[in-house]
């Protein structure tokens, strides 16, 4: 990024001047400085830790100078500060994760402004706004908007299901679709449904509760009950999809790693006219019987190049839960990479690795 692009930011949130090798970023609204700096200057330290340049904050100004013995990155630092100021001006509450993602966008040269990439609003409920928090999440939402079927694949905590449901609620409220259908395969984690007490409904309900919980985060209880009673919102096990054609609907299949290839094909062929489907899952956490291939894995191999079908792959950088979750995911990924033996090259193995 050149200084020219940083020196005339479209937002007006900052102005940037260069003099004698020093960049000065002046924040237009001094009241936003506490948010930019963070508690005990935490945000400032995160930015400094990511670059070699040194940052000095005073009043409503940031003075940025080159660090010793390193390539100049003062322009990128200035752009990061400008993007953060724009996020605050748009009403975003900065936290460490958002600062880190803004740095990532600037350093990787991601097209568009960080404030645009991370500033999309999906649903606002009771003062809480659901929006993408990482570049990967924004690309996922773009894929959902542009494709009939989108697969969101990645570890826990990356927002795959939550964002899909946010997109579904938004589509319903904007009348892009007439109903929402949320489904999961009723595959248990280490238990047999037949040995659990209660009726079939009572046995299945715990597997669907995470979907209900997410809906309650996005809708008032009265609205949710009304929509369910009218059949506009349906939460049901995957087996209930068999034999149906789902027109004018936004369908979310969660925990898809627990589908068999036959179930996945059945689900995908239910999609009707003016329908959109999002399939989410974590291929590292399947509860299928040993030796049984996951329908999600098979679909990724078969449908990768099909028009209208998109695959969004998440990794540890997209985890938005407690930081320990990201470190756990990274540790498991490293262990898996070290433990997996190299396979001999063959047409079959090459196709699988390409998927």
N, C-alpha and C positions, 0 to 999 in steps of 0.2 A: 504494500500500500504506500502510495506517495504522500508527501506532506500536503500536496495540492488538494487531495481528496479530504484530508483531515482538516486543512486550514479553512475550508468553507463548508462545514457540515450542514446538511440539509435541515437538520433539526432546529438549529439556533440555540441548542442547549449549552453550547460552548463557543468560544472563539479562540483561535490558536495563532500564536506569533512565534517567529524564530528570530533569535538575535545572538550572534557570537556562539553558535553551536548549541544554544540552549532553547528548548521549546517551552513556551509558557501556555498552559491551557487555563483559560479564564472561564469559570462556570457562570452562566448567565444569571441563575437564581441562587444567591448565596445560601438560601434556606435549605437547599438540597445537599450541602456539604456534609452534614452528619451522616446522611444515608450513603453518600459516596465513600466516605472514610470507613464507615462501619464501627462497631463497638470496639473501643481501644485500638482504632486504626486497623482492624482486621482485614478489611477489603484492600486497603493500601498495601499491606504486607503481602497479600496474595498476589497482587499485580507485580510488585517488586520481585517476588520470588520467582516469577515466571520469565523475567527478562533480566538482561544485564544492566540496563539503565537504572539510574537512581532517581527517586522522586522526592521532592520536597514540597509539602503542602503548607500554605499560609493564607489565611483569609479565605477568599474564594478562588485562589489560584494554585495550580500545580506546576512546579518548575521541574523539567525533565532534562537530565544531563547523561551523557554516555558514561557507562561503567568502564573501569580500566581493562585494557587488554582484550577487548571483545568487539565484534562487529556492531555497528550502530543499530539499535532497535528503538530509538526514541520516537520515531514516527509511529510505530506500532503501539507503543505505550500511550501516546497521545490519542490515537484512534480508539483504544480500549476505554480510556477515560471519557471520551466523547460519547461512545456507545452507552456506557453506564449512565452518564448524565441524561441521555435521551430516554433510557429505560425508566429512570426515576421520574422524569418529566411526564411520562405516559402513565404514571401511577403504579409502576412495579415496585415491589418491596425487595430490595437487594438482599441476598444472602450469599454465603460463600460459594454455593453451587452455581448460582447465576453468574457471579463474577468469573468463576473458572470456565463456564461455558462461553462467556463473552470473549475471554482470552483465546479459547480454542477456535472460535469463529474467525477472529482477526488473524491469528497465526496461520491457520489453514487456508486462508483466503476464500472462505465460503462466500458464494455470491449473495449479494444483498446485505442489508444492515443487520447487525445483531439484534437491534431493537425490533426489526420486522420479523426476523427468524424466531425470536423468543417471545414476541409480544402478542401472538394471536390468542384471542379469547374464544374458548369453546362454549362454556356454560358458566354463568354466574349465579350462585345460590347462597342466600343468607350472607352476603358480603364476601363470599369466597369465590375466586375466579379459577376455573380449571383451564390451564394453558400448558403448552409444551415447555419443558424446562431444559432440554438438551437439543443439539442439532439433530441427533438421531430421531428424537420424538417428533420434531417438526417435519422431517422428511417422511416419517410414518404417516402423519396427518395429510401431507400433500399426496402421498400414494393413495390413501383412502378416498380423497376427493377426486382423484383422476382415474381410478380403476373400479371395475365392477367387483373384483375379488382381491382383497389384500391380506397377505399373511404377515403377522407380526411374530417373529421368532426371537427368543432371547431369554436371559435369566430372570429370576424373580426380581421384582422391584424396579423394573424398567418402564412401567406404566403402560404396558401393552393393552391390557384389558380395560383399564380405567379410561385411557384416552379414546379407545374404540367406543366405549359406552358414552363418553362425552360427545363424540362425533355423532353417535346415534341419536342422542337426546336433542342435539342441535338440529339434526336433519328432520326430526319429528316436529319440533317447534316451528321450523321454517317451512313446514308442509312439503318438503321434498319427498317424503314417504308418508304412508298412512298408518304404519304400525311398526313396533319394535319387537323383535323376537330374539331372546337371549337364551342360549342353550349350552349345556355341558354334557359330556359323557359321564354316566353314573358309574365310574370306575373308582373303586376304593383304594386308599393308600394303605395296603397291608392288612385289610380286613375283608371279610365276606359279608355281603349284604344279607344273605340268608340267615346268618347267625346273629344279626343285630335285632334288638327288640323293636316292636311297633309295626304299624301298617306299612305298605309299600310307600305311601306318600311320606310318612314320618321318616322312613329310611333314606329316601332320596333328598328330602328338603335340606339337610345339612350341606350337601354338595352344591346346592344352588344358592345358599345363603350369601356367599361373597358377591354374587350378582345383585341380590336384593340390597345389600349394604351399599354398593356403589350407586345404585339408583337413588337410595335415600340421601346420599350426599349431593345429589343433583336436582332433586325435586322435592316439593313439599309433600308431606304425607297425604294430605287430602287429594292433591293432584294425582299422586301415584296410585292411590286406591281407586280413584275414579277411572283412570286409564286402564287399570287391570280389569276392573269389573266390566268395562265396555269392550274388552278384548283388543284394545289398542296396544297394550304392552303385555307380552307373554314371556314368562320365564319357565322353561320346561326342559326335561332331560332330552338328550339327542335322539333317543329312540322314538320320541313323539313326533319327530320330523318325517318319518318314513311315510311315503305315499302322498305327501302334500306338495303343492306348488306354491311358492311364496312370492306373490306379486306385490308391488308397491310396499316393500318392506326393507328395513335395515336389520340385518341378521348378524349377530355376534356369536361365534362358536369359541368358547373359552376352553382351556385345558386340552387343546386338540392333540397334544402328544399322546393322550390316552385313547385316541380313536384307533380302530383297526383300519387298514386300507379300504376294506369294504364299507365301513361306516363313513369314512371321509368321502368316498365317491358318492355314496347315498346323499350325504349332506350337500355337496357341491351341485349335484343334479337337481336339488330342490329349488334352486334360485330361479325366480321368474322374471317377468318384465318389470322395469323400473325398480329393480331390487339391487341392493348392495350388500355384500357380505364381508365381514372381517373375521379371520381365523387366527387365534392367538395360542401360543404354547411355548414350552421350554423343552426342547428335545433331550435335555440332560436329566429330566425328572419324570420319566414315564413310569406308570404303575401297571403296565400291561404284563401278562405272564411272560416269564423268561423265554426268549426265543421268538416272541411275537413282534413283528415289525410295526412301528408306529405309522399310522396313516399320515401323520404330519410329515414325517421323513420321506415317505414314498411320494406324497404330493409335491414336495420340494424338488424331487428328482424328475418328476414327470411334467410338471406345469411351469417350469422355470421360464420357458420361452413362449408361453401362450399370451397372445394379445389380450389385454384387459385384466391380466392377472399380475400382481406385483408382490414382491417379497421384501420386507423390511427386516433386516437383521440387527438386533441390538447386542451390545456388549457391556462390559463392566462400566465403561464411561457413561452409560445411559442410566445407571442405577440411581434412583432418586430417594431411596430410603436412607436410613442411618448410614454414615460412612463405613461402618464396620461391615455392612452387607456388601458394599463394593469390594472391600478388601477380601472378603470371604469368596466372592465370585472369582476374583482374579487368582486367588490361591488354588481354587478347584480347577480353573482353566489351565494353570501352569502344571498342576499334577496330571491332568488328563493328557496334556501335550507330551509330558515326559513318559507317561505310562503306555501310550498308544504305540504299538510296534509299527514300523514302516511296512506298508503293503507293497508287494511286487506290482510293477506297472502292468496294467491290463485295460482293455476297453471298458470293462465294467467298473473297476476301481476308479478310473479317471473320471467317469461320469459322476460317480458318487462324490468325489472330491470337488468337482466343479459345482455341484449343487450346494 
